[in-house]
């Protein structure tokens, strides 16, 4: 299964649409825990989290963090369940 096919929102797309998405997509990248992916100042992007966790947050002018979203993928939840 391709990365695009692994994304639930893309599963019902026709193969031609998945091919077009794959043609403009960057190669899969792995990030380390706590690594900043974007500071919000660059180009707009769609990030697909296939496995793992992600946090989307904003820093206020006084340095406080406002968490907008926490994401824990299904693959990561199953891995966590097996460790407990």
C-alpha positions in Angstrom: 0.0 0.0 0.0 1.3 3.4 -0.9 1.6 6.2 1.7 -1.4 7.9 0.1 -3.4 4.6 0.3 -2.5 4.4 4.0 -4.3 7.7 4.7 -7.9 7.0 5.7 -9.2 10.2 3.9 -7.7 9.0 0.7 -8.8 5.4 0.7 -11.8 5.8 -1.5 -10.1 8.0 -4.1 -9.6 6.5 -7.5 -6.1 5.3 -8.5 -5.8 8.3 -10.9 -6.2 10.8 -8.0 -3.8 8.9 -5.8 -1.3 8.9 -8.6 -1.6 12.7 -9.0 -1.2 13.2 -5.2 1.9 11.0 -5.2 3.4 13.0 -8.1 3.3 16.3 -6.1 4.0 14.8 -2.7 7.4 15.0 -1.1 9.1 11.7 -0.1 8.1 10.4 3.3 10.0 12.0 6.1 10.6 10.7 9.7 10.8 13.3 12.5 12.2 12.9 15.9 10.1 13.4 19.0 10.0 17.1 19.8 11.3 18.2 16.4 9.8 21.4 15.0 8.3 20.6 11.6 7.2 24.1 10.7 7.3 27.5 12.3 4.3 28.6 10.3 6.2 31.2 8.4 6.9 29.3 5.2 4.7 27.9 2.5 1.4 26.3 3.2 1.6 22.5 3.3 -0.6 19.5 4.0 1.2 17.1 6.4 0.1 13.5 6.5 0.8 11.6 9.7 0.9 7.9 8.8 2.3 6.6 12.1 3.1 8.2 15.4 2.0 11.3 17.3 1.8 15.0 16.4 1.1 18.1 18.3 -0.1 21.4 16.6 0.4 24.4 18.8 1.0 28.1 18.7 3.3 30.2 20.9 1.8 33.4 22.3 3.8 36.6 22.4 4.6 36.0 26.1 5.9 32.5 25.3 3.0 30.4 26.4 2.0 27.4 24.3 -1.6 27.0 23.1 -2.2 23.4 21.9 -4.6 23.3 19.0 -4.5 19.6 18.2 -3.0 16.4 19.5 -2.9 13.5 17.1 -2.2 9.8 17.9 -2.4 7.6 14.8 -4.1 4.2 14.9 -0.8 2.4 14.3 0.7 4.2 17.3 -2.3 3.5 19.6 -2.0 -0.3 18.8 1.8 -0.1 19.6 1.1 1.6 22.9 -1.6 -0.9 23.8 0.7 -3.8 23.3 3.3 -2.2 25.6 0.9 -1.8 28.6 
